[in-house]
Amino acid sequence: MLTSFAPLVAMALLATAAVPNGKDPISVFSTAPGQPVTFYSIGDFGRTKDLGSCCFGQYDNLDVHAQRIVGELMNIKAGQGPSPAAIIGLGDNMYWNGVISPQTRDEQFSHAFEVPYGGANLKNTPMFALMGNHDYGGGAFICAGSTESAQCNSTAELLQGLENKLRWMGDYKSLSNNRWSVDEHFYIRRYEDAASGVSVEVYNLDMNDASVAGSHGICCQCYGYARGDDGGCNSIQRGDKYCCGGDTAMYDACMARFVEWSDDSRRQMVAYASKSTATWKIAASHYSAIQHFNQEDMNKWLKALGEAGILVQLYGHTHGLKFELVTTINTYFVENGIGGGAKKEWASTTPDYAKSFVEHLYNAQPTEYGFISIEATTDSLKLQYHTHDDKWVLADRYEDVTIGGVATKYCLHIPKNGSHGVPC
């Protein structure tokens, strides 16, 4: 399901690793010469139309309008330049439950994608994304009727329902330059500037078997089975009546499918990256190898990221923002879950079993929403965190909001020579 975009010219595919079903997961595009190869990245951004995902408990107009504000921040920044070749979406593209059905898809994308990212400087920019836990159902029923989620009647239906979630998300056709894509559980985007020779590969990973709020919640579907009696969903266990209706075989098959996709992502990343000629290699995922996995699975991912030579892992899920360096593999981990689809919170806390090799660099305050920009040149990679400045004046209706400017709160300059990244 590879999607080409009019402004970007497809080039020869480069990798030779074995590919499931004979499908090559790499798409290669050229970028505008004379500027850094640039990307924006957002996570956890697809707000519900009824505001339920962003606005509960104590909230204010910043929370209500957060996704629109982040979209406008990217629009402003793109106008200032350098313009992004693409936007990297880190999952939870559509709260609460992903695309419900083909019948609901266009309306869902209208308010969760087209409107927020419809600014003049942004509306033709491609966005490629991956699947988060909410895109797979988020704990509600995975299967679907015509306009609502529905209980799966068999294990086969559930497994097909998971595939449908991916297909329905990826098959959407944007009227603005066909700019949306979710290609597969694992896929690679390579962007090249022929003039400078700079190339960037983004490895999109399915890591939804995460230990923290990952496949367990998706597979149990507690918010579907509980039908409102969902007070215990955060502590639901395999075999409980609200976890797959007590059907442990169905639950186990669902969990195994996510492990299969995760293992395949890890294997293919190493296979392709080890042969890569890219100047820079970035991994994109919904979950962090450190924050959201138990120690055993974390070690599997860190080993693979190190073997693949990944310099940066971008991830979301936690609705905060931070920069860290994993010193054992010299990989920078950037948490970015403040795209505005869910209410902001503190960045995640590094688990005890990882503290000895994780160097903390920066934390955003839990009062902000924003995005990451990435600028790649021959000699360096520049990562920046952008948020709203103090010129924004909020109101109940977005149409009455006074648009402010972009504040760059953090900048990290990573040299190509392998030395430590330093603040810009």
QUIMO-V477474 format. One record per residue. N is the residue number from 1. PHI is phi in whole degrees, -180 to 180 (none if undefined). PSI is psi in radians with two decimals (NA if undefined). Layout:
n:N phi:PHI psi:PSI
n:N phi:PHI psi:PSI
//
This chain:
n:1 phi:none psi:0.90
n:2 phi:-83 psi:2.35
n:3 phi:-114 psi:2.29
n:4 phi:-103 psi:2.67
n:5 phi:-121 psi:2.44
n:6 phi:-56 psi:-0.74
n:7 phi:-75 psi:-0.21
n:8 phi:-112 psi:2.28
n:9 phi:-95 psi:2.09
n:10 phi:-66 psi:2.46
n:11 phi:-123 psi:-3.14
n:12 phi:-63 psi:2.46
n:13 phi:-80 psi:2.54
n:14 phi:-111 psi:-0.53
n:15 phi:-84 psi:2.75
n:16 phi:-127 psi:0.14
n:17 phi:-66 psi:2.74
n:18 phi:-63 psi:2.43
n:19 phi:-125 psi:2.29
n:20 phi:-59 psi:2.40
n:21 phi:61 psi:0.24
n:22 phi:73 psi:0.18
n:23 phi:-92 psi:2.17
n:24 phi:-80 psi:2.19
n:25 phi:-85 psi:0.05
n:26 phi:-100 psi:2.29
n:27 phi:-117 psi:2.37
n:28 phi:-119 psi:2.31
n:29 phi:-133 psi:2.62
n:30 phi:-93 psi:2.70
n:31 phi:-119 psi:2.92
n:32 phi:-64 psi:2.26
n:33 phi:-73 psi:2.77
n:34 phi:87 psi:0.10
n:35 phi:-146 psi:2.81
n:36 phi:-59 psi:2.64
n:37 phi:-72 psi:2.00
n:38 phi:-121 psi:2.46
n:39 phi:-134 psi:2.69
n:40 phi:-110 psi:2.73
n:41 phi:-141 psi:2.35
n:42 phi:-135 psi:2.67
n:43 phi:-135 psi:2.65
n:44 phi:54 psi:1.04
n:45 phi:-115 psi:-0.30
n:46 phi:-86 psi:1.46
n:47 phi:-64 psi:2.57
n:48 phi:-72 psi:2.64
n:49 phi:-64 psi:-0.59
n:50 phi:-86 psi:0.13
n:51 phi:72 psi:0.06
n:52 phi:-60 psi:-0.54
n:53 phi:-80 psi:-0.39
n:54 phi:-106 psi:-0.37
n:55 phi:-137 psi:1.54
n:56 phi:-144 psi:2.81
n:57 phi:62 psi:-2.33
n:58 phi:-90 psi:2.19
n:59 phi:-151 psi:2.92
n:60 phi:-139 psi:-3.02
n:61 phi:-68 psi:-0.39
n:62 phi:-64 psi:-0.74
n:63 phi:-66 psi:-0.74
n:64 phi:-60 psi:-0.74
n:65 phi:-103 psi:0.20
n:66 phi:-57 psi:-0.80
n:67 phi:-65 psi:-0.72
n:68 phi:-64 psi:-0.67
n:69 phi:-65 psi:-0.80
n:70 phi:-62 psi:-0.69
n:71 phi:-60 psi:-0.72
n:72 phi:-71 psi:-0.62
n:73 phi:-60 psi:-0.77
n:74 phi:-65 psi:-0.67
n:75 phi:-63 psi:-0.76
n:76 phi:-64 psi:-0.83
n:77 phi:-64 psi:-0.70
n:78 phi:-62 psi:-0.61
n:79 phi:-68 psi:-0.53
n:80 phi:-78 psi:-0.48
n:81 phi:83 psi:2.85
n:82 phi:-68 psi:2.55
n:83 phi:-77 psi:2.55
n:84 phi:-77 psi:2.47
n:85 phi:-72 psi:-0.52
n:86 phi:-165 psi:2.83
n:87 phi:-109 psi:2.31
n:88 phi:-98 psi:2.05
n:89 phi:-96 psi:2.29
n:90 phi:-103 psi:0.39
n:91 phi:94 psi:3.00
n:92 phi:52 psi:0.93
n:93 phi:-73 psi:-0.36
n:94 phi:-153 psi:1.67
n:95 phi:-73 psi:2.80
n:96 phi:-82 psi:-0.41
n:97 phi:-127 psi:0.41
n:98 phi:70 psi:-2.85
n:99 phi:-72 psi:2.12
n:100 phi:-70 psi:-0.82
n:101 phi:-163 psi:2.90
n:102 phi:-58 psi:-0.48
n:103 phi:-72 psi:-0.50
n:104 phi:-97 psi:-0.18
n:105 phi:-60 psi:-0.85
n:106 phi:-63 psi:-0.73
n:107 phi:-66 psi:-0.72
n:108 phi:-61 psi:-0.78
n:109 phi:-69 psi:-0.51
n:110 phi:-60 psi:-0.89
n:111 phi:-86 psi:-0.40
n:112 phi:-97 psi:-0.15
n:113 phi:-140 psi:-1.03
n:114 phi:-63 psi:-0.82
n:115 phi:-70 psi:-0.88
n:116 phi:-62 psi:-0.52
n:117 phi:-115 psi:0.64
n:118 phi:-102 psi:0.24
n:119 phi:-63 psi:2.72
n:120 phi:-58 psi:-0.58
n:121 phi:-88 psi:-0.04
n:122 phi:-124 psi:-0.40
n:123 phi:-68 psi:-0.27
n:124 phi:-107 psi:0.12
n:125 phi:-83 psi:2.19
n:126 phi:-62 psi:2.49
n:127 phi:-122 psi:2.16
n:128 phi:-113 psi:2.40
n:129 phi:-134 psi:3.07
n:130 phi:-134 psi:3.06
n:131 phi:-93 psi:2.30
n:132 phi:-104 psi:3.11
n:133 phi:-61 psi:-0.64
n:134 phi:-71 psi:-0.46
n:135 phi:-70 psi:-0.42
n:136 phi:-91 psi:0.10
n:137 phi:128 psi:-0.49
n:138 phi:66 psi:0.31
n:139 phi:104 psi:-0.13
n:140 phi:-90 psi:-3.09
n:141 phi:-61 psi:2.43
n:142 phi:-83 psi:-0.63
n:143 phi:-79 psi:3.04
n:144 phi:-146 psi:2.58
n:145 phi:-93 psi:-2.62
n:146 phi:-75 psi:-0.66
n:147 phi:-135 psi:0.02
n:148 phi:-137 psi:2.69
n:149 phi:-64 psi:2.60
n:150 phi:-141 psi:2.68
n:151 phi:-65 psi:2.38
n:152 phi:-78 psi:2.35
n:153 phi:-90 psi:-0.15
n:154 phi:-160 psi:2.91
n:155 phi:-61 psi:-0.71
n:156 phi:-61 psi:-0.72
n:157 phi:-64 psi:-0.70
n:158 phi:-63 psi:-0.83
n:159 phi:-64 psi:-0.65
n:160 phi:-68 psi:-0.62
n:161 phi:-61 psi:-0.68
n:162 phi:-62 psi:-0.78
n:163 phi:-64 psi:-0.67
n:164 phi:-61 psi:-0.68
n:165 phi:-57 psi:-0.77
n:166 phi:-67 psi:-0.84
n:167 phi:-64 psi:-0.78
n:168 phi:-66 psi:-0.60
n:169 phi:-69 psi:-0.76
n:170 phi:-79 psi:-0.41
n:171 phi:-84 psi:-0.05
n:172 phi:-62 psi:2.38
n:173 phi:-112 psi:1.91
n:174 phi:-74 psi:2.42
n:175 phi:-74 psi:-0.25
n:176 phi:-97 psi:1.55
n:177 phi:64 psi:0.39
n:178 phi:45 psi:0.91
n:179 phi:-89 psi:-0.01
n:180 phi:-105 psi:2.46
n:181 phi:-156 psi:2.45
n:182 phi:-132 psi:1.80
n:183 phi:-77 psi:-0.91
n:184 phi:-161 psi:-3.12
n:185 phi:-64 psi:-0.60
n:186 phi:-134 psi:2.29
n:187 phi:-159 psi:2.86
n:188 phi:-125 psi:2.36
n:189 phi:-114 psi:2.21
n:190 phi:-117 psi:2.25
n:191 phi:-121 psi:2.33
n:192 phi:-131 psi:2.43
n:193 phi:-107 psi:1.86
n:194 phi:-63 psi:-0.55
n:195 phi:-68 psi:-0.79
n:196 phi:-93 psi:-0.35
n:197 phi:83 psi:0.07
n:198 phi:-77 psi:2.37
n:199 phi:-137 psi:2.49
n:200 phi:-129 psi:2.26
n:201 phi:-111 psi:2.31
n:202 phi:-113 psi:2.06
n:203 phi:-97 psi:1.92
n:204 phi:-91 psi:2.10
n:205 phi:-115 psi:2.54
n:206 phi:-101 psi:1.81
n:207 phi:-115 psi:0.55
n:208 phi:-76 psi:0.09
n:209 phi:-86 psi:0.31
n:210 phi:-54 psi:2.58
n:211 phi:-73 psi:-0.50
n:212 phi:-102 psi:1.95
n:213 phi:52 psi:0.71
n:214 phi:-106 psi:-2.21
n:215 phi:-64 psi:-0.46
n:216 phi:-57 psi:-0.85
n:217 phi:-67 psi:-0.70
n:218 phi:-60 psi:-0.86
n:219 phi:-72 psi:-0.63
n:220 phi:-63 psi:-0.69
n:221 phi:60 psi:0.64
n:222 phi:-58 psi:-0.68
n:223 phi:-69 psi:-0.29
n:224 phi:-85 psi:-0.93
n:225 phi:-66 psi:-0.58
n:226 phi:-71 psi:-0.45
n:227 phi:49 psi:0.89
n:228 phi:100 psi:-0.41
n:229 phi:-89 psi:1.00
n:230 phi:-104 psi:0.34
n:231 phi:-62 psi:-0.44
n:232 phi:-100 psi:0.17
n:233 phi:-65 psi:-0.51
n:234 phi:-72 psi:-0.26
n:235 phi:-121 psi:0.34
n:236 phi:-62 psi:2.55
n:237 phi:-125 psi:2.70
n:238 phi:-51 psi:2.31
n:239 phi:93 psi:-0.29
n:240 phi:-64 psi:2.71
n:241 phi:-66 psi:-0.44
n:242 phi:-94 psi:0.11
n:243 phi:-108 psi:1.79
n:244 phi:56 psi:0.52
n:245 phi:62 psi:0.40
n:246 phi:85 psi:0.01
n:247 phi:-83 psi:1.69
n:248 phi:-71 psi:-0.52
n:249 phi:-66 psi:-0.73
n:250 phi:-64 psi:-0.78
n:251 phi:-60 psi:-0.83
n:252 phi:-63 psi:-0.67
n:253 phi:-66 psi:-0.68
n:254 phi:-65 psi:-0.84
n:255 phi:-61 psi:-0.72
n:256 phi:-64 psi:-0.60
n:257 phi:-66 psi:-0.68
n:258 phi:-69 psi:-0.65
n:259 phi:-62 psi:-0.72
n:260 phi:-60 psi:-0.81
n:261 phi:-66 psi:-0.70
n:262 phi:-67 psi:-0.81
n:263 phi:-59 psi:-0.69
n:264 phi:-67 psi:-0.70
n:265 phi:-61 psi:-0.78
n:266 phi:-65 psi:-0.78
n:267 phi:-63 psi:-0.83
n:268 phi:-68 psi:-0.65
n:269 phi:-57 psi:-0.84
n:270 phi:-66 psi:-0.74
n:271 phi:-62 psi:-0.78
n:272 phi:-78 psi:-0.74
n:273 phi:-66 psi:-0.56
n:274 phi:-67 psi:-0.35
n:275 phi:-104 psi:0.00
n:276 phi:-74 psi:2.56
n:277 phi:-105 psi:0.19
n:278 phi:-65 psi:2.52
n:279 phi:-65 psi:-0.71
n:280 phi:-136 psi:2.47
n:281 phi:-126 psi:2.22
n:282 phi:-124 psi:2.41
n:283 phi:-104 psi:2.38
n:284 phi:-120 psi:2.36
n:285 phi:-158 psi:2.90
n:286 phi:-83 psi:-0.52
n:287 phi:-115 psi:2.72
n:288 phi:-93 psi:2.44
n:289 phi:-60 psi:-0.48
n:290 phi:-96 psi:-0.89
n:291 phi:-70 psi:-0.53
n:292 phi:-120 psi:0.20
n:293 phi:-126 psi:2.65
n:294 phi:-68 psi:2.98
n:295 phi:-62 psi:-0.72
n:296 phi:-63 psi:-0.84
n:297 phi:-73 psi:-0.56
n:298 phi:-57 psi:-0.81
n:299 phi:-62 psi:-0.63
n:300 phi:-61 psi:-0.79
n:301 phi:-70 psi:-0.72
n:302 phi:-64 psi:-0.69
n:303 phi:-60 psi:-0.79
n:304 phi:-67 psi:-0.74
n:305 phi:-62 psi:-0.69
n:306 phi:-66 psi:-0.78
n:307 phi:-64 psi:-0.57
n:308 phi:-80 psi:-0.23
n:309 phi:70 psi:0.57
n:310 phi:-74 psi:2.19
n:311 phi:-87 psi:-0.63
n:312 phi:-134 psi:2.31
n:313 phi:-110 psi:2.07
n:314 phi:-95 psi:2.36
n:315 phi:-153 psi:2.93
n:316 phi:-130 psi:-2.15
n:317 phi:72 psi:-1.09
n:318 phi:-73 psi:2.35
n:319 phi:-90 psi:0.89
n:320 phi:-136 psi:-2.99
n:321 phi:-145 psi:2.34
n:322 phi:-159 psi:2.81
n:323 phi:-120 psi:2.34
n:324 phi:-142 psi:2.78
n:325 phi:-119 psi:2.20
n:326 phi:-90 psi:1.83
n:327 phi:-70 psi:-0.46
n:328 phi:-70 psi:-0.46
n:329 phi:-124 psi:0.07
n:330 phi:54 psi:0.82
n:331 phi:-118 psi:2.32
n:332 phi:-91 psi:2.24
n:333 phi:-105 psi:2.17
n:334 phi:-120 psi:1.96
n:335 phi:-88 psi:2.22
n:336 phi:-147 psi:1.43
n:337 phi:-114 psi:0.45
n:338 phi:-113 psi:0.77
n:339 phi:-77 psi:-0.18
n:340 phi:106 psi:0.00
n:341 phi:-80 psi:-0.44
n:342 phi:-131 psi:2.76
n:343 phi:-69 psi:2.40
n:344 phi:-59 psi:2.67
n:345 phi:-155 psi:3.09
n:346 phi:-64 psi:2.62
n:347 phi:-62 psi:2.78
n:348 phi:-68 psi:2.79
n:349 phi:-101 psi:2.30
n:350 phi:-64 psi:2.24
n:351 phi:-64 psi:2.67
n:352 phi:-56 psi:-0.66
n:353 phi:-72 psi:-0.05
n:354 phi:-118 psi:-0.11
n:355 phi:-63 psi:-0.47
n:356 phi:-71 psi:-0.33
n:357 phi:-127 psi:0.25
n:358 phi:-113 psi:2.12
n:359 phi:-102 psi:2.06
n:360 phi:-79 psi:2.36
n:361 phi:-114 psi:-0.73
n:362 phi:-162 psi:2.51
n:363 phi:-128 psi:2.31
n:364 phi:-80 psi:2.72
n:365 phi:-76 psi:2.64
n:366 phi:-81 psi:0.64
n:367 phi:-123 psi:0.17
n:368 phi:-129 psi:2.69
n:369 phi:-124 psi:2.73
n:370 phi:176 psi:-2.85
n:371 phi:-146 psi:2.92
n:372 phi:-107 psi:2.42
n:373 phi:-113 psi:2.59
n:374 phi:-130 psi:2.16
n:375 phi:-123 psi:2.10
n:376 phi:-111 psi:2.25
n:377 phi:-125 psi:-3.10
n:378 phi:-61 psi:-0.64
n:379 phi:-101 psi:-0.33
n:380 phi:-157 psi:2.83
n:381 phi:-119 psi:2.23
n:382 phi:-113 psi:2.13
n:383 phi:-109 psi:2.28
n:384 phi:-132 psi:2.52
n:385 phi:-106 psi:2.18
n:386 phi:-118 psi:2.40
n:387 phi:-141 psi:-3.00
n:388 phi:-83 psi:2.43
n:389 phi:-87 psi:-3.03
n:390 phi:-87 psi:0.17
n:391 phi:-90 psi:-0.14
n:392 phi:-74 psi:2.34
n:393 phi:-120 psi:1.99
n:394 phi:-86 psi:2.77
n:395 phi:-150 psi:2.96
n:396 phi:-63 psi:-0.72
n:397 phi:-100 psi:2.43
n:398 phi:-63 psi:-0.55
n:399 phi:-62 psi:-0.35
n:400 phi:-100 psi:0.04
n:401 phi:-74 psi:2.38
n:402 phi:-86 psi:2.05
n:403 phi:-72 psi:2.26
n:404 phi:-101 psi:-2.46
n:405 phi:-127 psi:-2.99
n:406 phi:-103 psi:2.26
n:407 phi:-109 psi:2.19
n:408 phi:-95 psi:1.91
n:409 phi:-92 psi:-0.37
n:410 phi:-153 psi:2.52
n:411 phi:-143 psi:2.28
n:412 phi:-124 psi:2.18
n:413 phi:-105 psi:2.05
n:414 phi:-111 psi:1.94
n:415 phi:-70 psi:2.66
n:416 phi:-72 psi:-0.37
n:417 phi:-75 psi:0.05
n:418 phi:91 psi:-0.07
n:419 phi:-74 psi:2.95
n:420 phi:-61 psi:2.47
n:421 phi:-67 psi:2.56
n:422 phi:-130 psi:2.64
n:423 phi:-59 psi:2.46
n:424 phi:-71 psi:NA
//
